[in-house]
Amino acid sequence: MDVRVVENAVADINFDACVDAADLGLLVAAWGDAPRIDYPPSDCPLGLIP
């Protein structure tokens, strides 16, 4: 695997001069939970139309 040293890269989250899986792990860990919305609210009074 070719690892290239990149200075001042935007994707280098942990500032170790290398964009690698450690940066990806920090990004995914900081992403957070997404709200679960199965379907948007409906104007149907019986809730038959999602």
C-alpha positions as CSV (number, residue, x, y, z in Angstrom):
1,M,0.0,0.0,0.0
2,D,1.4,3.4,-1.0
3,V,1.1,5.9,1.9
4,R,1.9,9.4,0.9
5,V,2.6,12.2,3.4
6,V,0.4,15.1,2.8
7,E,0.8,18.4,4.6
8,N,-2.2,20.6,5.5
9,A,-4.7,18.2,3.9
10,V,-8.3,18.9,4.8
11,A,-9.1,15.2,5.3
12,D,-6.3,14.8,7.9
13,I,-8.5,15.0,10.9
14,N,-5.9,13.9,13.5
15,F,-3.1,16.0,12.1
16,D,-0.5,13.2,11.8
17,A,0.4,14.2,8.2
18,C,-1.3,11.1,6.8
19,V,-4.8,10.6,5.6
20,D,-5.7,7.0,6.5
21,A,-8.2,4.8,8.3
22,A,-7.6,6.6,11.6
23,D,-9.0,9.7,10.1
24,L,-12.0,7.8,8.8
25,G,-12.6,6.3,12.2
26,L,-12.6,9.7,13.8
27,L,-15.0,11.0,11.2
28,V,-17.5,8.1,11.7
29,A,-17.2,8.3,15.5
30,A,-18.0,12.0,15.5
31,W,-20.9,11.7,12.9
32,G,-23.6,11.0,15.5
33,D,-26.9,9.4,15.4
34,A,-29.4,10.2,12.7
35,P,-33.1,10.7,13.6
36,R,-35.3,7.9,12.3
37,I,-38.2,9.1,10.3
38,D,-39.9,6.2,8.5
39,Y,-42.2,8.5,6.5
40,P,-43.2,12.2,6.6
41,P,-46.2,13.3,8.6
42,S,-49.5,13.0,6.7
43,D,-52.6,15.3,6.7
44,C,-54.9,12.2,6.5
45,P,-56.9,12.2,9.8
46,L,-57.0,8.4,9.9
47,G,-53.3,8.0,9.2
48,L,-54.1,5.8,6.1
49,I,-51.8,7.7,3.8
50,P,-48.2,8.0,4.9
